[in-house]
Amino acid sequence: MKKIIGSLAAIAFGLAGCANMSETQKTTGTGAAIGAVAGGVIGAATGDGGGKRAATGAAIGAAVGAGGGYLWSKHMEQQKKEMEQATQGTGVSVTQTADNQLKLDIPSDVSFDTGRYDIKPNLQPILDRFATTLNQNPVTRVTIIGHTDSTGTDAINNPLSVNRAAATRDYLVARGVASNRISIDGRGAREPIADNSTADGRSKNRRVEIFVAEPAR
């Protein structure tokens, strides 16, 4: 059975890492690879049948892993390209996540001043363009997550992070995006991406993340 699982893993991850693949294809391939290995392990571990179970489980797992919970459609790809153009040179990161969401990572020098949640002027044109793309693709759902650095207490940071997400949501709603499409959350200082002991690290941790997802139908 170990040989079977090892072969499944090698084949699946080999497919996921093939050259000349688009970003979308690589994402789908990685999901398929993970699903294939997981399915193979489950199939081999359940009941009789050994290799047949493993192979069947791998095939099912690959299909589930490739599909994921969200759809990366032509609309999502177009929205990603438009946001890449709109944010070029601003420091905002635009990526496709492993589970097929569009992610905008907005650093503090673009989004909010220290200790504040009013949107800075240089973020407004980015959100204006973002609202336009959302209104052009009304089936998508949006999640906005605010973060802070570790300066201050949780009693300050937790509501501040929520208020930053809420301010971003309210700006989008004011530009025609339906409020029931948007959910918000604040993580305070609990999810740093850099070292809070340095000024540069704290600046990186003060951020807003926006996720756009098109549910698979």
N, C-alpha and C positions, 0 to 999 in steps of 0.2 A: 504493500500500500504506500510506503514511503516513496518508492520509486515513482509510483503513479502521480502522487501529489507534487513531487519534485519536478517531474516532466510538465505537469500542468502549469506550475508556477513559471517555469522557464519559458514555455510557449506563450503564456498569457502576457507576461511582462515584456517579452520580446516584441510582441505585437504592439504593445502600448508605446514602445520606444522607437518604433521604426522611423527612419529618416524621411524627409520630404512630406511630412504630415502637417496639416494645418493645425492651429491651436485647438480648434474644436474637435478635430479627429483625435488629437493626442489626449484631450480630456475624456472623450468617449472611450478611447482605448484603455486608458488607465482605469476607468470605472469597470470596464469589461474584465480587465486583468484581475482586479481585486475580487470582483464577483466570481470569476472563474475559479480562483484558488479557494475562496470561501465555500463555494458550491461543491467543489471537489472534496474538500475536507468533510463537509457534512454528508455528502453522498457516500463516501467511503466508510464513514463511521456509523452509518445506520443500516441495520439489517444485513442480509446476505447479499451476495452479488459482487462484492469487491470492486474490481475494475469497472464493471458496467455501472455500478452505483456512482462511482467517482466521476466517470465520464459524463453521465447524465446530470449529476449535480453541477459539474463545471459548466455545462452548456446552459443550464438554467441560470446559474449564478452570473455568467457572462451577460446574458440578456438583461437581467435585472440591473447589474452594475452599469451597463452601457446606457440604460434608459434613465436611471436616477429618478428623482422626484420632480425635476424641472426640465423644461424643453428649451434647447438653444436653437431658436428659430432664425429665419432670415431677418425678422424684425429686431431680434435681440442683437444679432451681429451688426445690423445697420446702426442701432442705437449705440453700440460700443464704439463704432467708428466715428460717429458724430460727436460723442462725448470726448473721445481722444483728441479730435480736432478742436473742440471747444475749450479743453483744458491744457492744450499744448503750452508748455513753458510756465505753467502756473504752480507746479509742484503737486497737483492733484494726480493720484494714481488711478488708472482705469484698467481693470483686469476682469477676466472670466475666471470664476472660482471652479474648484474641482466638481462641485455639484451643479454647475451650469447657471450660476447667478452672475449678474453683472455687478461688479463692486467698484464704488468710488470711495477712495480713501483720501479725506480732506484734512491736511495738516493745519496746525494752529495759526501759522502765518497767513493762511488764506481764510480760515473760517471764523475764529473767535479770539478776542484778546483774553489775557490771563484773568481768570475770575469772572468773566462776563459771558453772556449768552445772546447778546444782540449780534446779528449777522453783519460782518464787515462788508464794506462796499465792493471789495474785489471779489467776493464770493457771489454777489448778486447776479452778474451776467452768466456765471456758470450755472446757477440754479435756474435762471430764466431759460437757458437752452435745455437744461435737463427737464424742466416742466413741459417744454414743447415736445420733446421726444416721448415723454410719458403719455401725453395726451394723444399722440399718434399711435400708441400701442396700448389701448385701454385694458387689455386682458392681464397685464402684468400687475404684480403686487410689490410694494416697497416696504423695506424695513430700514429704519434709521437708528443708529446706535451712537450715543455720545460717550466720550471718554475724557478723563482728566489725568493730570500727573499726580504724584503722591503728596504734593504740597497741600497742607491743610488736613482736616479730619474727614472721616466718612460722612459726618453730619453735613459738611459743606460740599464735598465732592459728589456724593450720590445725587442730590437734587440738581446740582449744577450740570451734571452730565445729562440728566433727563431734560432739563430746560433747554440745553443746546439741541438735542434731538427734536424737541417740541417746536423750537423756533424755526428749525429747518423745515419741518412738516408744515407749519403755518404759512411759511413763505411759498411753498409749492401749492398749497391749497388756495392761496390768494391768486395764484396764476392758473387756476382751473383744474387742478388735479383733485379728483374726488377724495375726500378725507377717509372714506371707508376702504381705500386701497392702501393706506399707509398705517403701519404700526411703528411704535417707537419704544426705545429702551435706553436706559443709562447704566453703564457699568462702573461708574466712578473711576477709581484708580486700580481696579482689580485685574485688568487685562493689559498691562504695559507691553509695548513692543520694543522698548529701548530702556537703557539704564537711567533710573530716576535720580541717581546720585550726581548726574551731570546736567548742566543747563540745556545742552543739545538734546540729551535723552528725554528730559522733561518736556521739551518743546514737541518732540515727536509723539509723545504719549498723549498730549492734548490734541485730540482729533475727533472727527466725526466720520463714521463709516455708513455708506448708503448701499443697500443691496436691492437689486431689482430681479424678480423671478417671474418666469412665465410657467405656470403649473402645466405639467404634462396632462393632456386630455385624452 
